[in-house]
């Protein structure tokens, strides 16, 4: 029988990963679209900036988040003053850390998807009377959907496994910020935690596997609708 | 519907400069030239997909682009149907949704009935399918239908057949002729094929290196010296000889037999004859297999190269071209003003003839 702690950890991890993906989805789609379609000054800087979490040590990302949004960080104080809201040592903070770490992974397949759309299609849509927003909603987004879904799944998997930035930013608090990876780490620290850690590890593998299968199914269904030959 | 279309634009297209001016009033206007002459760029500027540096584009009273007044309508504000080289069907939408895209996404009200267009282009059986399951020819027909249903005031076609093989072209061309004949929609047609221009267009604008080299009716332009390889006669279908399967064409009061014209009596028809296919004679030959013998007068004789001469023969108001050798010219005593006959093989006409 799964212990209440086990259930708590798994549910918290799903909650954190879900919120992280929710945080990152719209910015990732927007950034991917902008990088794929627009020419603007500072484009290469933006590109480097969004990829930084991918190459920086996660501990550094977590520490920067702490400096900026922690209880004593300038933005953290502003949020506390204006909205009475704080990321510090809360599960929402864990989600934010995971979102930042997952962002570049989510953005990449989306950008590739936008880039692979035949530019002629948008020109044609415009001659058929579709304005910018309508073209985005009826052509670009539907055609990029497989890439967007791939980004969501990758991001979810990354958020689920995020460790370094999370533990640095919001610590390892049972019931609040102790997600799957953090729990496995904690259990491995204690002399008789191996068995419980193994159960969590198997759970993590199962969730990742299920997410991948789900996305494969979905994109296969989308692809069946076909592409112009 | 016969609104005057005025195009007078200057701009950059890739590396070279465009300076294009022409006007046209209804019918089919061909933009003709080699690749890199600026045809497609001109079309894209008319549609608003490329921006000219200067100039003006207008349909009747409606100004689409005017640099001086700072007017530049976006493509979705111009009522222009555009058919590209590649059909560009939206792969995630069914044929039906593709065809009606301008209505549900572009908020346009089609002035043609959906079912009329679908029948005209014979695409009803395809409506439920997705683009990946269409042949190249079917795709291009759907693309034409989609453009027609966007309530256009003009249809622009950018070499719509260049991606298709000869058999597919032959399959689709009649549909385009039907569109031209039944809808009365002005068209601008980009092509580098004289055959397509002769078959489809009323007027032609010849582009070279980004400039207009010649413009006028197809007959006028192709009778100019630069087009010595193209001979054209225009006539009217007078009768159909069912016994031999030949159409009898009235050309300037004289008769020409044509095979497989497949056109109704009374229809104007354009016959193209390569100057190599024309035999000249000083008198009417007897018991000859060639069916057509047109009386004319030599208008001009000019040396083409090494012993070949181009004879331009006036036949009524029209003219016909023939290549002959220097020997034939001397022996027949041909000179300007000489009356002679042009012998045309019906077989050569049906092989190389294009029907407008």
Interface residues (C-beta under 8 A of the other chain):
Chain A: X118 X120 X121 X123 X124 X125 X126 X127 X128 X129 X130 X131 X134 X138 X139 X142 X143 X222 X225 X226 X227 X228 X229
Chain B: X47 X48 X49 X74 X75 X76 X78 X80 X81 X82 X84 X86 X87 X88 X89 X90 X91 X92 X101 X102 X105 X106 X107 X108 X130 X131 X132 X133 X139 X146 X147 X150
